[in-house]
Amino acid sequence: MSSFLLLITVILATTFSVVTSCSASDRSALLAFKSALSEPYLGVFNTWSGDNCCLNWYGVSCDVSTARVTDINLRGESEDPIFEKAGRTGYMTGKISPEICKLDRLTNLVVADWKAISGEVPACITSLSSLRILDLIGNKISGKIPAHIGNLQRLTVLNLADNEITGEIPESIVNLASLKHLDLSNNRLTGAIPADFGKLGMLSRALLNRNQLSGSIPASIGNIYRLADLDLSANQLTGSIPVQLGKMPVLSTLNLDSNSLSGQINPNLLSNPGMGILNLSRNGFEGSIPDVFGPKTYFMALDLSYNNLKGRIPGSLSSAKYIGHLDLSHNHLCGSIPLGSPFDHLEAASFSYNDCLCGNPLKTC
Ligand SMILES: *[C@@H]1O[C@H](CO)[C@@H](O)[C@H](O)[C@H]1NC(C)=O
């Protein structure tokens, strides 16, 4: 009985005690993280001293009940007064210490836009099972994406854009069951997009543009029900656009420009009323532009320039509700430009460098 009471006392004591200081191991992990970096202009790390890393350490947050570190949020571009005071944006050199992997309750790791942090993404980061946001955009991080990145089952945001990351997109990435935003743009990734990329069922934005990705666009992408924004532009992708991409319910921005894609333009891509921005410029698309536009067509931008498109501009395009920006230049189109309100505001540049187009805004037929 007395041991039972003792147990109760211990449980109550642990439940209600106010943890006042951060865990010693979290504190030493943070100090190791700090010492591998150098930030000469703003002094973001000046507050990182003293025992309690949960109290007023710039960019650090803890869980109040456990006093374990949950967030590191260091952005080199922000509204914070320290930037105003210094009159400049952030700049940091050094690297991300693997010691960070000892912060095993970390949910958000944002070390973004510091321009010069180099080194690799520590492979051990894949052991941080609580991690929800990993945002290292805008640095000089090199090396590969950790092979076991797919272990991060809670990850919702993976942003490694604007770095110098090489190698292939790891196969395991398709196991990120919670991933909503993937941004790997402007790196040096090579190889193919994993064939089962479509397993990423929660994804709403996938930005893989400005890399050196090759191979074809996986048809499985068409299975990502929530995908609204897909940018694969400025890579070395080949093959045709999978028909599945024209049938996606919420896809509204599709940028495939500056690749080596070929084949005909799938009619569904143009007739899908949700599609607002479609850029297929600078590829090898051929055949004619499908005549499938209608009163529900609403394009902020439709760019089909620099392809091998032939035939006439479809008459149905003049029945579109709105076309903000249209570029059909640098193809082999011929015939008269349709009349109608979507065309009223367009300039000659939208139609230039074709074989034999005529009519307003070009010369009369
Ligand atoms: C489409 O992509 C091309 C080539 O990458 C680019 O120059 C153009 O500005 C883009 N069009 C629109 C409307 O953004």
Ligand as a Chemical Component Dictionary entry (heavy atoms), coordinates in Angstrom:
data_LIG
# 
_chem_comp.id                   LIG 
_chem_comp.type                 NON-POLYMER 
_chem_comp.pdbx_formal_charge   0 
_chem_comp.three_letter_code    LIG 
# 
loop_
_chem_comp_atom.comp_id 
_chem_comp_atom.atom_id 
_chem_comp_atom.alt_atom_id 
_chem_comp_atom.type_symbol 
_chem_comp_atom.charge 
_chem_comp_atom.model_Cartn_x 
_chem_comp_atom.model_Cartn_y 
_chem_comp_atom.model_Cartn_z 
_chem_comp_atom.pdbx_ordinal 
LIG C1 C1 C 0 7.247  29.705 -69.571 1  
LIG O1 O1 O 0 8.553  29.172 -69.558 2  
LIG C2 C2 C 0 9.485  29.889 -70.331 3  
LIG C3 C3 C 0 10.769 29.079 -70.416 4  
LIG O2 O2 O 0 11.151 28.554 -69.206 5  
LIG C4 C4 C 0 9.660  31.266 -69.724 6  
LIG O3 O3 O 0 10.614 32.021 -70.438 7  
LIG C5 C5 C 0 8.307  31.967 -69.749 8  
LIG O4 O4 O 0 8.396  33.230 -69.140 9  
LIG C6 C6 C 0 7.233  31.135 -69.048 10 
LIG N1 N1 N 0 5.934  31.697 -69.330 11 
LIG C7 C7 C 0 5.171  32.228 -68.390 12 
LIG C8 C8 C 0 3.860  32.755 -68.822 13 
LIG O5 O5 O 0 5.498  32.301 -67.232 14 
# 
loop_
_chem_comp_bond.comp_id 
_chem_comp_bond.atom_id_1 
_chem_comp_bond.atom_id_2 
_chem_comp_bond.value_order 
_chem_comp_bond.pdbx_ordinal 
LIG C1 O1 SING 1  
LIG C1 C6 SING 2  
LIG O1 C2 SING 3  
LIG C2 C3 SING 4  
LIG C2 C4 SING 5  
LIG C3 O2 SING 6  
LIG C4 O3 SING 7  
LIG C4 C5 SING 8  
LIG C5 O4 SING 9  
LIG C5 C6 SING 10 
LIG C6 N1 SING 11 
LIG N1 C7 SING 12 
LIG C7 C8 SING 13 
LIG C7 O5 DOUB 14 
# 
